[in-house]
Amino acid sequence: MTKKKKTKKKIKNKALVAEKNEEAMVEGILEGSPDGIGVVIVRLQCGCKKMAAVAKDGEPASKLIIYRDQAESICDKCKKDDGDFMRVTEAFIHWSKPEPNDKEKEMINAKVLGTMPVTH
């Protein structure tokens, strides 16, 4: 196998491991949060992630967890600023089954993640 193929395979494997770790965290958070209907996932530039369960009214249903895949601790930046908003690369809600209807999802998303103006 060429070095390029090995590198691509290694990157793909790391991404799969990270995805599995994230899924396990989501399941663990939901298990410990009986009122949770989903988990807010905020990914940061540094590789750390912030997660918390959310209730059907958009209020927190668990404590906020900050973690980093395959690491014993979060990065130094997150230790200082708790994962500042300016370093967010992606934020979304992973819904548990059965998912709320679209109107409820929209309300919860707006309350938890805020709204962005639509540009045309």
C-alpha positions as protocol buffer text, in pm:
chain_id: "A"
residue {
  index: 1
  type: MET
  ca { x: 0 y: 0 z: 0 }
}
residue {
  index: 2
  type: THR
  ca { x: 131 y: 346 z: -80 }
}
residue {
  index: 3
  type: LYS
  ca { x: 200 y: 598 z: 192 }
}
residue {
  index: 4
  type: LYS
  ca { x: -86 y: 819 z: 66 }
}
residue {
  index: 5
  type: LYS
  ca { x: -339 y: 534 z: 95 }
}
residue {
  index: 6
  type: LYS
  ca { x: -214 y: 447 z: 445 }
}
residue {
  index: 7
  type: THR
  ca { x: -253 y: 810 z: 555 }
}
residue {
  index: 8
  type: LYS
  ca { x: -608 y: 832 z: 414 }
}
residue {
  index: 9
  type: LYS
  ca { x: -699 y: 505 z: 586 }
}
residue {
  index: 10
  type: LYS
  ca { x: -552 y: 627 z: 918 }
}
residue {
  index: 11
  type: ILE
  ca { x: -748 y: 955 z: 895 }
}
residue {
  index: 12
  type: LYS
  ca { x: -1069 y: 765 z: 814 }
}
residue {
  index: 13
  type: ASN
  ca { x: -1014 y: 531 z: 1112 }
}
residue {
  index: 14
  type: LYS
  ca { x: -953 y: 826 z: 1348 }
}
residue {
  index: 15
  type: ALA
  ca { x: -1274 y: 991 z: 1227 }
}
residue {
  index: 16
  type: LEU
  ca { x: -1467 y: 668 z: 1283 }
}
residue {
  index: 17
  type: VAL
  ca { x: -1326 y: 631 z: 1635 }
}
residue {
  index: 18
  type: ALA
  ca { x: -1414 y: 995 z: 1714 }
}
residue {
  index: 19
  type: GLU
  ca { x: -1768 y: 943 z: 1582 }
}
residue {
  index: 20
  type: LYS
  ca { x: -1813 y: 628 z: 1794 }
}
residue {
  index: 21
  type: ASN
  ca { x: -1679 y: 812 z: 2102 }
}
residue {
  index: 22
  type: GLU
  ca { x: -1923 y: 1096 z: 2040 }
}
residue {
  index: 23
  type: GLU
  ca { x: -2215 y: 853 z: 2000 }
}
residue {
  index: 24
  type: ALA
  ca { x: -2118 y: 684 z: 2328 }
}
residue {
  index: 25
  type: MET
  ca { x: -2106 y: 1021 z: 2504 }
}
residue {
  index: 26
  type: VAL
  ca { x: -2450 y: 1112 z: 2364 }
}
residue {
  index: 27
  type: GLU
  ca { x: -2598 y: 782 z: 2484 }
}
residue {
  index: 28
  type: GLY
  ca { x: -2439 y: 823 z: 2827 }
}
residue {
  index: 29
  type: ILE
  ca { x: -2569 y: 1178 z: 2865 }
}
residue {
  index: 30
  type: LEU
  ca { x: -2921 y: 1074 z: 2762 }
}
residue {
  index: 31
  type: GLU
  ca { x: -2914 y: 774 z: 2997 }
}
residue {
  index: 32
  type: GLY
  ca { x: -2836 y: 1004 z: 3289 }
}
residue {
  index: 33
  type: SER
  ca { x: -3092 y: 1265 z: 3184 }
}
residue {
  index: 34
  type: PRO
  ca { x: -3446 y: 1124 z: 3194 }
}
residue {
  index: 35
  type: ASP
  ca { x: -3592 y: 1458 z: 3077 }
}
residue {
  index: 36
  type: GLY
  ca { x: -3350 y: 1482 z: 2784 }
}
residue {
  index: 37
  type: ILE
  ca { x: -3491 y: 1463 z: 2432 }
}
residue {
  index: 38
  type: GLY
  ca { x: -3161 y: 1537 z: 2264 }
}
residue {
  index: 39
  type: VAL
  ca { x: -2801 y: 1637 z: 2321 }
}
residue {
  index: 40
  type: VAL
  ca { x: -2652 y: 1968 z: 2214 }
}
residue {
  index: 41
  type: ILE
  ca { x: -2311 y: 1914 z: 2056 }
}
residue {
  index: 42
  type: VAL
  ca { x: -2073 y: 2206 z: 2013 }
}
residue {
  index: 43
  type: ARG
  ca { x: -1747 y: 2134 z: 1834 }
}
residue {
  index: 44
  type: LEU
  ca { x: -1455 y: 2371 z: 1880 }
}
residue {
  index: 45
  type: GLN
  ca { x: -1154 y: 2453 z: 1659 }
}
residue {
  index: 46
  type: CYS
  ca { x: -919 y: 2297 z: 1913 }
}
residue {
  index: 47
  type: GLY
  ca { x: -1089 y: 1956 z: 1889 }
}
residue {
  index: 48
  type: CYS
  ca { x: -1267 y: 1980 z: 2224 }
}
residue {
  index: 49
  type: LYS
  ca { x: -1645 y: 1931 z: 2239 }
}
residue {
  index: 50
  type: LYS
  ca { x: -1915 y: 2066 z: 2467 }
}
residue {
  index: 51
  type: MET
  ca { x: -2227 y: 1857 z: 2524 }
}
residue {
  index: 52
  type: ALA
  ca { x: -2540 y: 1873 z: 2736 }
}
residue {
  index: 53
  type: ALA
  ca { x: -2883 y: 1715 z: 2729 }
}
residue {
  index: 54
  type: VAL
  ca { x: -3174 y: 1941 z: 2643 }
}
residue {
  index: 55
  type: ALA
  ca { x: -3535 y: 1906 z: 2764 }
}
residue {
  index: 56
  type: LYS
  ca { x: -3849 y: 1950 z: 2553 }
}
residue {
  index: 57
  type: ASP
  ca { x: -3883 y: 2312 z: 2670 }
}
residue {
  index: 58
  type: GLY
  ca { x: -3529 y: 2394 z: 2552 }
}
residue {
  index: 59
  type: GLU
  ca { x: -3388 y: 2410 z: 2903 }
}
residue {
  index: 60
  type: PRO
  ca { x: -3079 y: 2210 z: 3009 }
}
residue {
  index: 61
  type: ALA
  ca { x: -3153 y: 1854 z: 3122 }
}
residue {
  index: 62
  type: SER
  ca { x: -2795 y: 1778 z: 3234 }
}
residue {
  index: 63
  type: LYS
  ca { x: -2473 y: 1945 z: 3330 }
}
residue {
  index: 64
  type: LEU
  ca { x: -2247 y: 2073 z: 3054 }
}
residue {
  index: 65
  type: ILE
  ca { x: -1962 y: 1838 z: 2972 }
}
residue {
  index: 66
  type: ILE
  ca { x: -1644 y: 1951 z: 2797 }
}
residue {
  index: 67
  type: TYR
  ca { x: -1419 y: 1675 z: 2668 }
}
residue {
  index: 68
  type: ARG
  ca { x: -1165 y: 1588 z: 2402 }
}
residue {
  index: 69
  type: ASP
  ca { x: -1155 y: 1252 z: 2220 }
}
residue {
  index: 70
  type: GLN
  ca { x: -865 y: 1027 z: 2316 }
}
residue {
  index: 71
  type: ALA
  ca { x: -734 y: 1279 z: 2573 }
}
residue {
  index: 72
  type: GLU
  ca { x: -713 y: 1281 z: 2950 }
}
residue {
  index: 73
  type: SER
  ca { x: -801 y: 1649 z: 2965 }
}
residue {
  index: 74
  type: ILE
  ca { x: -941 y: 1934 z: 2759 }
}
residue {
  index: 75
  type: CYS
  ca { x: -699 y: 2177 z: 2593 }
}
residue {
  index: 76
  type: ASP
  ca { x: -542 y: 2473 z: 2774 }
}
residue {
  index: 77
  type: LYS
  ca { x: -756 y: 2726 z: 2583 }
}
residue {
  index: 78
  type: CYS
  ca { x: -1077 y: 2554 z: 2697 }
}
residue {
  index: 79
  type: LYS
  ca { x: -944 y: 2538 z: 3054 }
}
residue {
  index: 80
  type: LYS
  ca { x: -908 y: 2917 z: 3041 }
}
residue {
  index: 81
  type: ASP
  ca { x: -1226 y: 3017 z: 2854 }
}
residue {
  index: 82
  type: ASP
  ca { x: -1462 y: 2716 z: 2882 }
}
residue {
  index: 83
  type: GLY
  ca { x: -1475 y: 2677 z: 2504 }
}
residue {
  index: 84
  type: ASP
  ca { x: -1536 y: 3035 z: 2394 }
}
residue {
  index: 85
  type: PHE
  ca { x: -1812 y: 3092 z: 2136 }
}
residue {
  index: 86
  type: MET
  ca { x: -1562 y: 3251 z: 1895 }
}
residue {
  index: 87
  type: ARG
  ca { x: -1389 y: 2912 z: 1854 }
}
residue {
  index: 88
  type: VAL
  ca { x: -1705 y: 2715 z: 1768 }
}
residue {
  index: 89
  type: THR
  ca { x: -1688 y: 2537 z: 1433 }
}
residue {
  index: 90
  type: GLU
  ca { x: -2017 y: 2349 z: 1450 }
}
residue {
  index: 91
  type: ALA
  ca { x: -2318 y: 2332 z: 1682 }
}
residue {
  index: 92
  type: PHE
  ca { x: -2626 y: 2113 z: 1652 }
}
residue {
  index: 93
  type: ILE
  ca { x: -2870 y: 1895 z: 1846 }
}
residue {
  index: 94
  type: HIS
  ca { x: -2857 y: 1517 z: 1821 }
}
residue {
  index: 95
  type: TRP
  ca { x: -3222 y: 1418 z: 1874 }
}
residue {
  index: 96
  type: SER
  ca { x: -3324 y: 1101 z: 2055 }
}
residue {
  index: 97
  type: LYS
  ca { x: -3599 y: 876 z: 1921 }
}
residue {
  index: 98
  type: PRO
  ca { x: -3885 y: 953 z: 1886 }
}
residue {
  index: 99
  type: GLU
  ca { x: -3779 y: 1296 z: 1763 }
}
residue {
  index: 100
  type: PRO
  ca { x: -3995 y: 1602 z: 1834 }
}
residue {
  index: 101
  type: ASN
  ca { x: -4193 y: 1746 z: 1544 }
}
residue {
  index: 102
  type: ASP
  ca { x: -4032 y: 2007 z: 1319 }
}
residue {
  index: 103
  type: LYS
  ca { x: -4198 y: 2303 z: 1495 }
}
residue {
  index: 104
  type: GLU
  ca { x: -4073 y: 2186 z: 1836 }
}
residue {
  index: 105
  type: LYS
  ca { x: -3725 y: 2125 z: 1696 }
}
residue {
  index: 106
  type: GLU
  ca { x: -3719 y: 2475 z: 1549 }
}
residue {
  index: 107
  type: MET
  ca { x: -3824 y: 2631 z: 1882 }
}
residue {
  index: 108
  type: ILE
  ca { x: -3566 y: 2431 z: 2079 }
}
residue {
  index: 109
  type: ASN
  ca { x: -3289 y: 2501 z: 1827 }
}
residue {
  index: 110
  type: ALA
  ca { x: -3362 y: 2875 z: 1841 }
}
residue {
  index: 111
  type: LYS
  ca { x: -3367 y: 2877 z: 2221 }
}
residue {
  index: 112
  type: VAL
  ca { x: -3054 y: 2668 z: 2265 }
}
residue {
  index: 113
  type: LEU
  ca { x: -2837 y: 2765 z: 1968 }
}
residue {
  index: 114
  type: GLY
  ca { x: -2984 y: 3103 z: 1875 }
}
residue {
  index: 115
  type: THR
  ca { x: -3096 y: 3222 z: 1536 }
}
residue {
  index: 116
  type: MET
  ca { x: -2902 y: 3358 z: 1243 }
}
residue {
  index: 117
  type: PRO
  ca { x: -3041 y: 3614 z: 1001 }
}
residue {
  index: 118
  type: VAL
  ca { x: -3120 y: 3470 z: 660 }
}
residue {
  index: 119
  type: THR
  ca { x: -2937 y: 3649 z: 379 }
}
residue {
  index: 120
  type: HIS
  ca { x: -3066 y: 3649 z: 26 }
}
